[in-house]
Amino acid sequence: MNIDKSVLNDEDRQKIEYLGNPHINKYMETYVNLLKPAKVTVITDKQEEINYVRNRAIELKEETKLAMTGHTIHYDGYYDQARDKANTSVLVTPDMKMSKVINTKEREAGLKEVLGIMDGAMEGKEAVVRFFSLGPVGSKFSILAFQITDSFYVAHSEDILYRTAYEEFKKLDGSDDFFTFIHSAGPLDERGVTKNIKNRRIYIDLKGDIVLTVNNQYAGNSLGLKKLALRLAIYKANHEDWLAEHMFLMGAKPEGKSRVTYFTGAYPSACGKTSTAMIPGQTIVGDDIAYLQERDGLAYAVNIEQGIFGIITDVNPEDDPLIYETLTTPRELIFSNVLVKDRVPAWLNMGKELPSEGMNHYSDNWTLGTKDKDGKIVEHAHKNARYTMRIQELENADPNLNDPDGVPVQGVIYGGRDSDTSVPVYQSFNWAHGVFIGATIESETTSATLGKEGVRTFSPMANIDFLVVPLGTYIRNHLRFGKSLDNPPLVFATNYFLKEKGMFLNHKVDKKVWLMWMEGRVHHEYDAIGTPIGYIPKYQDLKALFKQIFNRDYTKAGYDVQFSIRVSNWLEKMERMEKIFADEENVPEEFTTVLEEEKKRLLEAKAKYGRDIIPPDEFL
């Protein structure tokens, strides 16, 4: 490698050469010489080297120790608090077709631009080289990941979120069968945050299996192995015969029974994904990304991560007791963009009064009423503030978390943020109808992405931000995957956000009842009511579950308002879907037929019952 010895010393050079991989050597030479760090440190699987990363993050003040043992705080820039859709692009060549909803840029032009911005971005800084596995080490599901970054916060976060795999790269025997991630936070200001936000770029080069990202620190833009790797995996999966999905993976355990039923679930950001995966009494395998493959006629899945990068807003001891307990007890854990007063973190809606001053995502000396340069009140903490921790730290961690064979998936759940249309829970008629439900997810926007809140957005399989293949191709592969299975998982949809007169119709904890109903459906324990949208629960079953789980009376009046079919709203949604998919190429005919059949059922129900809102008992 043609890298100056003052930058890469003999010990670190030998660590790279030990791998015997010419592709790694090429990446090292190309990007170290481009980014121009003052020093490069290579980290293997040794614990002392992994400890160096965390300690260095603290020395560089990318993280600061908090009062609780193992806890640290990290701040991104005030304008670097969420995924940057506008500056995230997939680099394409003329022969690569993409959906119209995907941001793309011509590959050569994009590479020229981003490499120009990255030139010298690490000057005066230390770069760290990392090796990870996306999935359990040694699993046939897993994909190896190589990274160069100048952010020790990023590298430390990935130690919590992923499994180290330096020795696994040796087993590649010189192959290029891995993903590559190059990241630089760029020049930093006096607070240690990115200065050149206007030059923030996140470019995904599918041809090279590489992501180039610069001038950012927020994990959704900088942690290459997370959503950036998901894009590369989706491209790979859709050219093979498996699924890479924006899904949690959990085990549902009904009270009084010994069985565990595994579910995956896809929800757009801030729609209840992590809180569903963390329902008390259940087990968690993963909260964000799953790879699914067929084996022996069944669907199996692994969590590609070993940790959680979760939204902390609204986490409180009543609604999220397991997460709250973990966040308030000693362990290795990173908070980001929360308020800190006297070295104690505080966040929005945490269930107690918040300090009126402290250090937060805007200032080291924030006080209540502080306004930003645009005159906007700065809240105590950012709505998209996060925590990063290992799943194994949770008392409900599933024992199969690291099983290289994965776990059998018997149910798939799709959910969104919907205030006026969908019922709290229902089941698809079959796999194809389930694909339709997933592909037509809509959700009202939140603070997890930059832009306006409260706008209804289209997010098929909660994956729209990460799709790197045409939507028609993506749907076709989901349909094909189901057909490859002798026993495909049952497919369900949930909606925790239904409102009437501005008030939520559900309690947050009610999701446990919906989950137990779904689990029972998998095992043929509950009957259901057929409606134009799918199968909904019967009142008596939910009444019994509410009594068993919460010792709460579930009223028939409450059931009726929650599970009525709002026909006109559903028809409006069907019209939106027709317009969206009319603009897409090569949408499978099978999918279009399902859409037409759903619309027909709704119209027939409206004509038959002569009303816009049809109570569930009408369908008995």
N, C-alpha and C positions, 0 to 999 in steps of 0.2 A: 504494500500500500504506500502510495506516495503522499504521506502525511508527515509533516515536520515532527521530529522527536520532542520538541518543546511543547507540542500540543498533545500528542499521543505517546506516552512514555513506553518503555520496553515491556513493562509488566502488562499494561492494558493492551498493547499491540499483540502480545502473545495470547491473550484471551481470545482475540478475534481470529488469529491464525490457527489456534487449536481447533476451531470449528471446521476448518478445511472447506470453506464455502466461498467460491469466487463471487457469488452474487452479494454476499454480505460485504466482502472486501470492496466491491465496486461501489456499493451504497455509501460505505464509510468514506472512501476517497472522494467521491463526488460531492457529498453533502457537507462533510467537515470542511473541505476546501471552499465550498460556496458560502457557508454560514459563518466561517471564520471565528469559531470560539477560541478563547485563550487556552482552554484545557478540555480534554475529553476523558471521562471516566467510564470504564466498562464494568457493569455489574453482572455477576454470575448468580448462581442459586445459593451462594453462601450467605448465612444469616448475618455475619458481620458486615458484609457489603450492602445487604438490604438495609441494615440499621444505619449505615452511612447516609443513605438517601434521606431517611426521615430526619436525622440529625442535621444534615446539610440544609434541608428546607427550613429548619428553625434558625440555624446560623445566618442564613440569607434573609431571614424575616419574611419569607413567603408564607410561613406559618408561625404562630405565636402560642406558647404554652398557656393553657387555662388552669384554673384552680384544681379541677378534677384530674386525677392521675391518668395520663394517656391522652387527654383531650387537647386538641389544638384548634386555632381559628385561622382561617384563610379568607382574604378579601380579593375579589375580582374588581376590575374597574367599574365605576358607577354606570358606565354605558356598555358594559360587557357582562350582562347578567342573565343572558338566555341564549338559546340557539339562534344564530344569525342566518336566517333563511336567504336574505337578499344577497349575501356574499358567499353563500355555499353553492357550488356548482359542480355538476358532473361533467368531466371533460370527454367530449365525444368526437368521433371521426365521422365522415359522411355516411358510412355504411351502418352506423349505430342508430337505431330508432329508439326514441324515448317518448314517454307520455308527455302531453302538453303541459301537465301540471308540474313537471320536473324542471328545475333550473339547469340549463346546460350552457356550455361554452365550447367553442371549437378547440380541439385538444392542443394543437401547436401554439395557438394564440394564448390559451390559458396557461400552458406551461411556461411560455416566454414571460408572461406577466408575473406569475407568482414566483418564479425563480429570480426574476429581477428584484422583486420586493424582498425576497429572502437573502439576497446577496449581502453579506456582512451583518445579518440580523443578530448574530450571537457574539459580536465583537465585545471583548472584555469579559465575557461570561464563561461559565463552565457548562459543557454539554455532558449529558449522561446517556449511555447506551443501554437499552433494556431488551430482555428476551422473555416473552410470555406465551401462554397457551390459552386460546379462546376455547374453553371447555376443559374437562378433566384431563390431566396429563396422561398421554398414552391412549386416549380414547379415539375410536374411529370417527367420532363426531367432530373432533377438535381440529382447529387450524392454528398454526403457530404465527406469532406476531413479533416483528422486529421494530424497534423504535429508537430514534434519536430526538432528544428534547433538551431545552435549556431551562425547563421548569422543574425544580425538585418537588414542588407541590404536585404537579402532574404525575411524576414518577412515583412519589409516595402514595398518591391516590390509587395508582394502578397496582401497587403492592398489596393494597387492601382489597381491591376489586378483582384481581386476576391471579392466576397461578403462575409462578415463575417457571421458566422452561429453557434455560440456557443449555442444559445437557441434551434436551430434545433436539436442538438445532444440530448438534453433532450427528444425530441419527439420520438427518436428512441426506447425509452422504453427498453433499454438494448441490442438492436440488434447490430450485427456486420456489418450492411449494410452500410459500408463506406470504403473509401480508406485511407491508412496510408502512411506517408512519413517521413522518418528519415534521416536527413542531418547533416553533420558536415563539416565545411571548414577545420577542422584539425588544427594543429599548424601553426601559422602565422609568417612571417618574419617582418623585420623592416618597410616595407611598408604596412603591414597589409594584405598581400596576402598569399595564401596557399603555404607552403614550400614543402610538400611531393607529388609533381605532379606525381612522378613515381608510387605512390600508389593511384592514382585517380581511383575510382571505382564507377560505376552507375549500380546497379543490380536491375532488376525488377522481383519480386517474384509473379507470377500470382496466385499461389495456396493460398498465404496469402493476396492477394490484398494489397501488401506493396512494397514500393520502398526504397532501402537502398543506399545512395549516400554519398561519403566521399572524402575529399581532393580536393575540387573544389569550385569555386565561380561563374564562368560564369553561367548565369541564365538558359541556356539550359541544364546544368548538375545539377544545384542545386535547382531551383524552382520546387519542386516536382509536384505542381499542373498543370504545363504546359505540356510539351511533355512527361514527365514521367507518369503523370496521363492519358494522351491520350492513352498510351500503355495499361494501365489497363482497360480503357473504351472500347478500340477496342476489347479486349478479352471478356469483358462482353457483348458488343453489338453483337458480332458474335456468341455468345451462346444464344442470345435472338432474337429479330426480329426488330432491329433498327440499325442505323449507327452512328458511332463516327468517325468524319472526320477532316482532316487537312484542313479546309475550312474557308474562310471569309464568312460573311453574310451581304448583303447590300440591300438597296432599290434603284432601278433605277427610275428616275423621268424625263420623256421626257419633253422638253420645251413646254410650252403652253398647257399642259394637267395636269389634277388633280390626275391622278392615280399614284400609287407606285407599282412597280413590284419587288419582292424579288428574288435575286440570291444568290446561294452559289458558291464558287470558290476555286479550289485547285491548288496551284502553289508551286513548290519547292522553297526553300529559295533563296532570291535575284532575283526572276523572275518576280516581278511586282505585287505580291499579295497585299501588303498593299497599294500601290499606286493605284491599281484598286479599292480597297474598299474605297479609299479616293478621287475618281474622283470628281472634283468640280460640285456642283449642285445636287449631289446624297446624300443619307443618309447612315450612317454606323451603323450596329448592332454589328459587330465584324470583326476582321481582321485575325483570326488564327484558331480557333477550333470551330466546330459546332456539335451538336447532332441533328439527324434527326429522326422523328417518323412519322408513318402514323396516320392520323385522318380524318375520314369521306371521305376516298378515296383520300386524298391529302397528300402531304409531308409538314410537319411543322418542323421548326428548331429554336433552341435557340443558342445564343453565350454563352459558358460556362464561359466566362470572362466578366469583365466590363471595362477592360483596354487594352492598346496596348504596347507590347514589340517589338518595330519596329527597323529595320535597318535605321540608320541615314545618312549613306553615300549616296550622290547624292540628298538628300533633299534640295531643293532650292526654292526660291520664285516664279520662273517661272513655274517649272514642278509640284511642290507640294505646292501650296499656302496655303492650309488649314493647313497642318501639319507644314509648316514653320512658319506661324503666331502663332500657338499654342506653338511652341518651343521657340519663341522669345518674349513671353509675360508672365506676372506673373501667376503662378499656381503651384500646387504641382507636381513636375516632376523630375525624376532621369535621368541624363545622365550617360552613362558608356563608358569608354575607348576612350573618345574624348580628344582633346587638350584644355587646359585651360590656358589662359594668362590674368592676372589682373582680375581673377575670372569670366571671360567671356568664354563660350565654343565655340569651332570651330571644324569643321569636314570636311572630304574630299568632294570636289565638292559641297560646300554649296552656291556657287554663288558669292563669294568674296575672295579677297586675304587673305591668312592665315598667322598668326604670324610665325616668324622663330624660336621662342623659347617659352618655357613654360613647363607646367606639362602635361605628357601624359601617355599612357598605358605602357610605358617602363621606364620612369624616372621622378623624380620630377624636374629635371633640363635638360630637353631635348633641343637640338639645332639642327637646320637644318644640315643634313649630319651625324648625329649620327648613328653609326653602332652597331648592337648587337654582342654578343660573337662569332657568326658564320660569322661575316663580312657583314651581310645583312643590307642595309640602313633601318632605322626605320622611317616610315612615320609619318606625323603630328599626325594622329589618326589611329586607326585600321579600316580596311575596314568593319569589322563586328561590329563596334561601334553601340551602341543602345540608345534608349530613352524609358522610361517607364512613361505612363500617363493614366489618366482615359478617357474613351470615352466621358463621359458626359461633359468634358471640351471642346469638339469640337463643333463648331457651326452647324455641319452637323450630330450630333448624332441623330439617329432615335428615335422617341418618343416611339417605342415599344421595346427599348433596354432591359428593365427589365420585359417585359410581360411574366408571367409564362406559358401562352398558346403558346408562340412562334409566328412565322410569317409564312405565307404560301409561300412555295418555288415554283416558276414557271420556273426557269432556273438554270442550273448547268454549270459552266465554268471550263475548264481544261486548264492549260497553262504551258509552259516550256521555257527554254532558247535554242533556235534553230536557228542557223545562216544560214542554207542552205536548209531547206526542207519545213516546213509547211508555209501555207499562214497566213496572220494576223488574220483572223477570219473565222470560218466555223461551220456548224451545223451538228450534226449526223443525220442519217436516222431515227433512232428510239432509244428507251432506251437501248436495248442490244448493238447497235452500239456505243452508248454513253459510256456504261461501257467499251467497247473495247478501245475507245479513251482515257478514263481516265486511264485504266490499262496499256496502252502502252506509257505513258508519258516518254519522255527522256529529259534530261536537261544538259547543259554544266556547270560543277561545278564552284562554286564561293568561296569566303572567309568565307561563313557562316558555313562550316564544315572544319575540319582539313584535310590537304592533298593538293594535286596538284589542281590548277585551270585549267579550260578549257577542262576538260575530259568529254566526253558524258556519262552520267549515266542514269540508268533505275530507274524510281521512280513511280510506279503505284499509281494513285490518289495522287501524291506528298506525299505518306505516307510510302514509303519503309523503312525509318529509324525507323518507329514506329510500324510496323506490328508485331504482336505476335500470329498470326494464320497462317496456310499455305496459300500461295497466292491463291491456288485454292478455298479454303474455303471463303476467302475474296471476290473474284470475284463472287462466287456463291451467297453470301449473298446480294451483290449489285444487281445482276440480280433478285433475289427473292424479294428484296425491291421494285423494279420497278413494278413487277407483282402484288404486293399488292395494288397498287394505281390505282384508276379509271382514273386519269389524271396525269401521271408522268410528272415531269418537262422536258422541252426541254433541250438537252445537246449540249454545244458549246465548241469549242477550240479556244484559242488565241495564238498568237506568236508575241511578241513585238520586236524580236531580229533578224529578217531576214536581211541578208546583201547581198550586191553585190559589189565586188571589195573592200572588207573591210569596206564599209560604210553602216550604217543602212539605211534601206528603209522606216522606219517609224520615225515620230517625237514622243517623249514620250507622248505628250498630245493626240495623235491620238486615244489612247485607249477609249476615250469618244465616238468617232464615232462608233467604233466596238461595244461598249456597247449599244448604242442607236439602232444600227441595230439589235442586239440580242433582245432587249426589244421589238422592233417593230415586230420581228418574232413571239414572244410569243403571240402577239395580232393580228397576221395574217395581218399585215399592209404592209409587203414587200414580194414580190416573190423572188425566188432564183434560182440559176443554179445548177443542179445536176451534180456532178463530181465523179470520182472514190473514192474520200476521204470523200465526203459528200456534203452538200449544201453550196455554196459560194454566197456572195452578187452580185447583179447586179451593173454595173458601175453607172447608172443614180441615183440609190438610195444613193450610197455613195457620189456621187458628190453633191447631194442635202443636205445631212447631213453635209458634210464639209463646205458648204456655210452657212448653217443655224447656225452651232455651232461655227465655227471659221472665217466665212466670208473669206474663203480661197478657191481658185480654185484647185480642185483635178483633175489632168490630166488623160486622158485615157492611156497615156504611162506609168504613174506611177501605175495606176490600173493594167495594163497588166503584168508588171514585178512583182508586189506584189502577184497577184492572179493566176499566171500561176502554173500549176501542174507540179512539178519537179519529173517526173515519176521514173527515175532511183534512185533518192535519197529515194523516198518513198518505192521502192522495196527493197532497201538495208535495210531500217528500218524493213520491213516485215520479211526479212531474220533474222535480229537480234532478232526480237520477237519470231519467230519460234524456234530458238535455246534456248532462255530463257525459254519459256513455255514448251518445250520438256523435260526440266529438272525438271519441277514441277509436283507433283502428284495431281491427281483428279481435273485437270482443266476441268471445265464444257464443254461438247460437244458443247453447244450453243455458247460459247465463241470461241472455235476453229473454228467453222463454220464461224463465223463473220470474223475471220482473213483470212481464206481461200477465202472467197468471196471478201474481200478487195484486196487481192493479184491478184485474177482473174480479177477484174475490171481494175486494173492498167496495167496488161499484155495486156488485150484487147485494152485498150486505146493506149498503146505504138505501138501495131501492126496496129491499125486503122489509127493513125495519123503519124506514122513513125518518131517520134521525142522524145527526152528525156524531153523536156520542152514544155508543151502544153498551149497556151494562153486560158484564160477563154472563149472567144467567140466561140471557137471550140466546146464547149459543149452545146451551145444554140440550 
